[in-house]
């Protein structure tokens, strides 16, 4: 069964069970983004929504929508796919001023609705394929409109988010009833940010929220984004053109630095571990990009002559092609350290036979292109080695600390 169909069945059963119990969650005194009252911000992160049209995605029993209408004067459309969940909402809150309940798929709803002034989803968007819902969300919001998402980050078993764009099994738990299996997109914050950016949003903040109980491993991520201007909120049609598309390219580099049998990795502010590297700037050679990014991110100084380009990795996220060039840096000066205003820091040497979980997918692809024997899982990418560089993938690397060079540079020969 497809992931979204399985999820629909699970929420149908969940709503049926709650109807049988006649359980109605109370309307909260503040908008709660997590299961833990009082944790995190309230409705203020949506901005001033008085008299504004607000979309509640996956509204469940409708209590959040009712709160926004009663307390903040919003005009809320609460869209819920599950018929039983929608019945719970309408049986209790039908006729509430400022709230309109819609039973149906939010993607179908947005295709015909007027653009909204704000939208939010509390623990609901992860049950829908991001590539299906994010494009219509972009078109269904006015330019500059906020989009706030509460999403699972770490589950009850302590499993953190995935760096692969694929759903995984999670359970909906209800007291005294068997758990309901679902397939959720539990994605790392950086991957959510990449997806939102790809589909026309600017991510303004990502907060990781915890219950306060040290024995509870669950972590929620709260993502605040905004629909970028520059596109009409909805285009009904577009004429064909005989002109070719405007040329465009996005290319980056990732650098492998070795100390003995350990590789240099830094931690991104979103949580992933990655090699030094970044985007190629206009007018730079690939070797110049490596040395510049290395200096900017780690403080290490290398010469372009010390950079060996390994080959090109071609990957894609949705319809966007990603091109990354792996490189090996064989000599440098200095010690790696966190640099001001950089998004990656906490640089450390990780043994190749004890690599950590949570590698950034581009870094994982570079490392396995260089050393196919490394036990790293990641989405596939096509690797084209540069002429004369295929041997570097399997050649053992000597310990550069065994013999220090006379010029004070850390060398790897």
Long-range contacts (C-beta under 8 A, 24 or more apart in sequence): 3-129, 3-167, 3-183, 4-127, 4-128, 4-129, 4-132, 4-183, 6-181, 6-182, 6-183, 7-127, 7-128, 7-182, 7-183, 7-184, 8-81, 8-82, 10-172, 10-180, 10-181, 10-182, 11-81, 11-82, 11-84, 11-85, 11-127, 11-172, 12-82, 12-83, 12-84, 13-84, 13-180, 14-82, 14-84, 14-85, 14-172, 14-174, 14-180, 15-82, 15-83, 15-84, 15-85, 15-86, 15-87, 15-88, 16-84, 17-174, 17-177, 18-61, 18-84, 18-88, 18-174, 19-84, 19-87, 19-88, 24-61, 24-63, 24-88, 24-92, 25-61, 25-63, 26-63, 27-63, 27-66, 27-67, 27-70, 28-63, 28-64, 28-67, 29-67, 29-71, 30-67, 31-64, 31-67, 31-68, 32-64, 32-122, 33-122, 33-148, 33-150, 33-209, 33-220, 33-222, 34-150, 34-209, 34-211, 34-220, 34-222, 35-211, 35-218, 35-220, 36-209, 36-211, 36-212, 39-209, 39-210, 39-211, 39-212, 40-207, 40-209, 40-220, 40-222, 41-207, 41-222, 43-67, 43-68, 43-71, 43-72, 45-146, 45-148, 45-224, 46-118, 46-120, 46-146, 46-148, 47-118, 47-146, 49-73, 49-74, 49-117, 49-118, 50-74, 51-75, 52-117, 52-118, 53-77, 53-114, 53-116, 53-117, 53-118, 54-116, 54-117, 54-118, 54-119, 54-120, 55-79, 55-106, 55-110, 55-116, 55-118, 55-119, 55-120, 55-140, 55-141, 56-119, 56-120, 56-121, 57-106, 57-119, 57-120, 57-121, 57-124, 57-125, 58-106, 58-121, 58-122, 58-123, 58-124, 58-125, 58-127, 59-85, 59-89, 59-101, 59-124, 60-85, 60-88, 60-89, 60-124, 61-85, 61-88, 61-89, 61-92, 62-88, 62-89, 62-90, 62-92, 62-93, 62-99, 62-101, 63-93, 64-122, 65-89, 65-93, 65-99, 65-101, 66-93, 66-96, 66-99, 68-98, 69-96, 69-97, 69-98, 69-99, 70-96, 70-98, 73-98, 74-98, 74-118, 75-100, 76-100, 77-102, 77-109, 77-113, 77-116, 78-102, 79-103, 79-104, 79-106, 79-109, 81-105, 81-106, 106-133, 106-136, 107-132, 107-133, 107-136, 110-136, 110-137, 110-139, 110-140, 111-136, 113-140, 115-139, 115-140, 115-141, 115-142, 115-145, 115-233, 115-234, 116-140, 116-141, 116-142, 116-145, 117-141, 117-142, 117-145, 118-145, 118-146, 118-147, 118-148, 119-145, 119-146, 119-147, 119-148, 120-147, 120-148, 120-149, 120-150, 121-148, 121-149, 121-150, 122-150, 123-150, 123-151, 123-152, 123-220, 125-149, 125-151, 126-151, 126-152, 126-184, 126-185, 126-186, 126-187, 127-182, 127-184, 127-185, 128-185, 129-167, 129-185, 130-165, 130-185, 130-187, 130-192, 130-195, 131-195, 131-318, 134-195, 134-196, 134-198, 134-199, 134-201, 135-199, 137-199, 138-199, 138-200, 138-201, 138-227, 138-231, 139-231, 139-233, 139-234, 139-235, 140-233, 140-234, 141-227, 141-233, 142-227, 142-233, 143-227, 143-228, 143-229, 143-230, 143-231, 143-233, 144-226, 144-227, 144-229, 145-226, 145-227, 146-224, 146-225, 146-226, 146-227, 147-196, 147-201, 147-224, 147-225, 147-226, 147-227, 148-222, 148-223, 148-224, 148-225, 149-192, 149-222, 149-223, 149-225, 150-220, 150-221, 150-222, 151-186, 151-187, 151-192, 151-220, 151-221, 151-222, 151-223, 152-184, 152-186, 152-218, 152-220, 152-221, 153-186, 153-189, 153-208, 153-219, 153-220, 153-221, 154-217, 154-218, 154-219, 155-186, 155-217, 155-218, 156-217, 156-218, 157-217, 158-217, 159-186, 160-188, 160-219, 160-271, 160-357, 160-358, 161-186, 161-187, 161-188, 161-189, 161-191, 161-221, 161-271, 162-186, 162-187, 162-188, 162-191, 163-187, 163-188, 163-190, 163-191, 163-272, 163-358, 163-359, 163-360, 163-361, 163-364, 163-378, 164-361, 164-378, 164-379, 165-191, 165-195, 165-317, 165-379, 188-270, 188-271, 188-272, 188-358, 189-221, 189-223, 189-270, 189-271, 190-268, 190-270, 190-271, 190-272, 190-360, 192-221, 192-223, 193-223, 193-270, 194-317, 195-317, 195-318, 196-223, 196-225, 198-317, 198-318, 198-320, 200-227, 200-228, 200-231, 201-225, 201-226, 201-227, 201-228, 202-226, 202-228, 206-270, 249-323, 250-279, 250-320, 250-321, 250-322, 250-323, 251-279, 251-280, 251-323, 251-324, 251-325, 252-277, 252-278, 252-279, 252-280, 252-289, 252-322, 252-323, 252-324, 252-325, 252-362, 253-277, 253-278, 253-280, 253-286, 253-289, 253-290, 253-293, 253-324, 253-325, 253-326, 253-327, 254-324, 254-325, 254-326, 254-327, 254-362, 254-363, 254-366, 255-290, 255-293, 255-294, 255-307, 255-327, 255-328, 255-329, 256-310, 256-326, 256-327, 256-328, 256-329, 256-366, 256-367, 256-370, 257-294, 257-300, 257-329, 257-332, 257-412, 258-328, 258-397, 258-400, 258-412, 259-349, 259-400, 259-401, 259-410, 260-349, 260-399, 260-400, 260-401, 261-351, 261-352, 261-353, 261-397, 261-399, 262-349, 262-350, 262-351, 262-352, 263-349, 263-350, 263-352, 263-355, 263-367, 264-298, 264-336, 264-347, 264-348, 264-349, 264-350, 265-347, 265-348, 265-350, 265-356, 265-359, 265-363, 266-297, 266-298, 266-336, 266-338, 266-344, 266-345, 266-346, 266-347, 266-348, 267-344, 267-345, 267-346, 268-343, 268-344, 268-360, 269-343, 269-344, 269-345, 270-343, 271-358, 272-358, 272-359, 272-360, 273-350, 273-356, 273-358, 273-359, 273-360, 273-363, 274-344, 274-359, 274-360, 274-362, 274-363, 275-360, 275-363, 275-366, 275-367, 276-300, 276-344, 277-324, 277-362, 277-363, 286-325, 286-327, 287-327, 290-327, 290-329, 294-329, 294-332, 296-339, 296-342, 297-339, 297-342, 297-344, 297-345, 298-334, 298-336, 298-337, 298-339, 298-347, 299-334, 299-335, 299-336, 299-337, 299-339, 300-332, 300-333, 300-334, 300-335, 300-336, 301-332, 301-333, 301-334, 302-329, 302-331, 302-332, 302-333, 303-331, 306-330, 306-331, 306-332, 308-389, 308-392, 309-386, 309-389, 310-366, 310-369, 310-370, 310-385, 310-386, 310-389, 310-392, 311-369, 311-383, 311-384, 311-385, 311-386, 311-389, 312-383, 312-384, 312-386, 313-362, 313-365, 313-366, 313-369, 313-381, 313-382, 313-383, 314-381, 314-382, 314-384, 315-361, 315-362, 315-365, 315-379, 315-380, 315-381, 315-382, 322-362, 324-362, 324-365, 324-366, 324-381, 326-365, 326-366, 326-369, 326-370, 328-370, 328-392, 328-412, 329-412, 330-411, 330-412, 330-413, 331-405, 331-409, 331-410, 331-411, 331-412, 332-409, 332-410, 333-408, 333-409, 333-410, 369-393
